[in-house]
Amino acid sequence: MLKKRVSLAGRGKRGGARTLIAYRQGNKVFFVYGFAKNIRANIQGAELKALKAYARVLLGYGAEELRKAIKAGALIKIEVEDGG
């Protein structure tokens, strides 16, 4: 799982948000959680452990499981055109 700082309009990265992203090289990337840095400092303990477990589940999904989760509304698929 990766932690990535994201800038917010008019606040830059320092006053922005943090996101947690589950990533596996290839075509699977999942947005797991995000929060504004002025709302909370970080994620720790049991919450972090639970989010990491959730990320492992998501990354383990096969094509059929992903299709079902998207159809059920549990996941939202975002398509990105390759600019290259």
Rosetta silent file (secondary structure, phi, psi, omega in degrees, C-alpha in Angstrom):
SEQUENCE: MLKKRVSLAGRGKRGGARTLIAYRQGNKVFFVYGFAKNIRANIQGAELKALKAYARVLLGYGAEELRKAIKAGALIKIEVEDGG
SCORE:     score description
SCORE:     0.000 S_00000001
   1 L     0.000  138.451 -179.906    0.000    0.000    0.000 S_00000001
   2 E  -109.010  142.237  172.059    1.297    3.452   -0.892 S_00000001
   3 E  -105.007  126.082 -175.766    0.707    6.696    0.978 S_00000001
   4 E  -128.657  130.087  173.909    0.555    9.648   -1.398 S_00000001
   5 E   -79.173  140.204  179.859    0.224   13.350   -0.626 S_00000001
   6 E  -128.696  132.943  178.230   -2.279   15.172   -2.811 S_00000001
   7 E   -78.078  147.401  175.058   -2.548   18.932   -3.179 S_00000001
   8 E  -112.300  149.408 -177.101   -5.908   20.601   -2.661 S_00000001
   9 L   -50.048  124.263  177.061   -6.970   23.753   -4.511 S_00000001
  10 L    76.156    0.053 -176.525   -5.343   26.793   -2.930 S_00000001
  11 L  -123.311  -13.782 -179.842   -3.589   24.738   -0.233 S_00000001
  12 E    66.367 -174.102 -178.941   -0.823   22.820   -2.034 S_00000001
  13 E   -71.130  -38.342 -177.044    0.555   19.479   -0.851 S_00000001
  14 E   -61.175  -38.948  179.677    1.557   20.703    2.610 S_00000001
  15 E  -102.221   15.852 -173.299   -2.020   21.734    3.451 S_00000001
  16 E   -89.570 -132.866 -175.142   -3.596   19.073    1.266 S_00000001
  17 E  -132.047  165.389  172.739   -4.659   15.494    1.773 S_00000001
  18 E  -117.165  144.440  176.449   -3.183   12.036    2.096 S_00000001
  19 E  -127.077  150.452  173.297   -4.428    9.039    0.201 S_00000001
  20 E  -112.794  126.174 -174.960   -3.801    5.341    0.655 S_00000001
  21 E  -125.792  130.028  173.664   -3.577    3.409   -2.589 S_00000001
  22 E   -90.373  126.395 -173.546   -3.345   -0.341   -3.105 S_00000001
  23 E  -137.169  135.672  171.556   -1.153   -0.916   -6.126 S_00000001
  24 E  -131.508  132.607 -179.188    0.122   -3.930   -7.995 S_00000001
  25 L   -53.474  131.472 -174.477    2.320   -3.542  -11.040 S_00000001
  26 L   127.072 -130.816 -174.819    0.121   -4.099  -14.062 S_00000001
  27 L  -116.119   16.455  179.824   -3.411   -2.850  -14.355 S_00000001
  28 E  -110.387  119.705  173.249   -4.739   -2.916  -10.776 S_00000001
  29 E  -140.669  129.894 -179.618   -4.822    0.238   -8.681 S_00000001
  30 E  -125.559  129.215  170.210   -7.356    0.817   -5.899 S_00000001
  31 E   -77.303  120.433 -175.178   -8.052    3.998   -3.978 S_00000001
  32 E  -100.156  -43.268 -175.291   -8.430    2.692   -0.422 S_00000001
  33 E  -164.101  149.516  175.674   -8.776    5.781    1.792 S_00000001
  34 E  -145.165  150.528  178.411   -8.185    9.522    1.800 S_00000001
  35 E  -155.929  147.439  175.950   -8.234   12.258    4.401 S_00000001
  36 E   -74.251  137.326 -177.303   -7.456   15.948    4.720 S_00000001
  37 L   -67.625  -21.972  178.497   -4.312   16.554    6.749 S_00000001
  38 L   -81.763   -9.565  178.171   -6.048   19.303    8.739 S_00000001
  39 L   -91.547  -41.310  177.997   -8.684   16.757    9.886 S_00000001
  40 L  -149.333  151.725 -175.452   -6.306   14.044   11.078 S_00000001
  41 L   -79.228  -42.686 -175.299   -2.542   13.612   11.255 S_00000001
  42 L  -167.616  179.333  175.919   -2.203    9.989   10.208 S_00000001
  43 L  -116.639  133.044 -177.074   -3.623    6.469   10.391 S_00000001
  44 L  -141.898  172.960  170.748   -2.188    4.058   12.917 S_00000001
  45 H    58.926 -134.602 -174.706   -2.752    0.854   14.811 S_00000001
  46 H   -62.251  -35.230 -179.909   -5.804   -1.306   14.210 S_00000001
  47 H   -65.535  -44.924  178.101   -7.206    1.023   11.543 S_00000001
  48 H   -63.046  -42.253  178.451   -4.028    0.846    9.453 S_00000001
  49 H   -60.360  -42.892  179.400   -3.907   -2.933    9.875 S_00000001
  50 H   -65.806  -41.131  178.910   -7.530   -3.215    8.677 S_00000001
  51 H   -65.910  -37.493  176.759   -6.903   -0.986    5.636 S_00000001
  52 H   -66.125  -39.186  177.171   -3.850   -3.063    4.675 S_00000001
  53 H   -64.418  -42.298  177.416   -5.929   -6.254    4.954 S_00000001
  54 H   -61.073  -42.470  178.608   -8.618   -4.661    2.760 S_00000001
  55 H   -60.950  -41.842  178.116   -5.952   -3.691    0.200 S_00000001
  56 H   -62.212  -39.826  177.701   -4.720   -7.307    0.071 S_00000001
  57 H   -62.102  -49.024 -179.317   -8.284   -8.502   -0.571 S_00000001
  58 H   -59.387  -44.388 -178.146   -8.773   -5.992   -3.391 S_00000001
  59 H   -69.118  -20.125  178.441   -5.461   -6.872   -5.028 S_00000001
  60 H   -84.957  -10.624 -179.648   -6.377  -10.551   -4.873 S_00000001
  61 L   -62.463  135.868  171.754   -9.602  -10.084   -6.847 S_00000001
  62 L   -89.769  179.456 -176.587   -9.726  -11.812  -10.215 S_00000001
  63 H   -57.851  -42.789 -177.960  -11.581  -10.484  -13.263 S_00000001
  64 H   -68.952  -40.495  178.058  -14.896  -12.107  -12.310 S_00000001
  65 H   -64.242  -40.358  177.346  -14.758  -10.874   -8.708 S_00000001
  66 H   -63.581  -44.312  179.917  -14.012   -7.351   -9.929 S_00000001
  67 H   -59.019  -45.112 -179.731  -16.904   -7.478  -12.402 S_00000001
  68 H   -64.908  -42.629 -179.955  -19.312   -8.590   -9.662 S_00000001
  69 H   -64.425  -38.634  178.304  -18.101   -5.938   -7.203 S_00000001
  70 H   -68.051  -45.014  179.923  -18.486   -3.217   -9.836 S_00000001
  71 H   -61.614  -37.538 -179.573  -21.935   -4.465  -10.843 S_00000001
  72 H   -77.255  -10.979 -178.851  -23.032   -4.520   -7.173 S_00000001
  73 L    85.617    7.105  178.471  -21.762   -0.961   -6.673 S_00000001
  74 L   -74.034  -27.969  176.453  -19.145   -2.013   -4.118 S_00000001
  75 L  -129.831  152.349  175.416  -16.392   -0.694   -6.419 S_00000001
  76 L  -116.279  126.160  179.939  -16.382    2.040   -9.032 S_00000001
  77 L   -90.329  131.718  177.465  -14.336    1.494  -12.162 S_00000001
  78 L  -118.802  120.265 -179.683  -12.495    4.486  -13.566 S_00000001
  79 L   -95.052  134.361  179.618  -11.086    4.115  -17.055 S_00000001
  80 L  -121.956  128.290  177.233   -8.023    6.144  -17.996 S_00000001
  81 L   -77.446  138.425  178.198   -6.891    6.564  -21.568 S_00000001
  82 L   -74.551  118.993 -178.707   -3.210    5.904  -22.122 S_00000001
  83 L   -80.563   -3.724 -174.224   -1.657    9.193  -23.222 S_00000001
  84 L   -96.253    0.000    0.000    1.431    7.432  -24.561 S_00000001
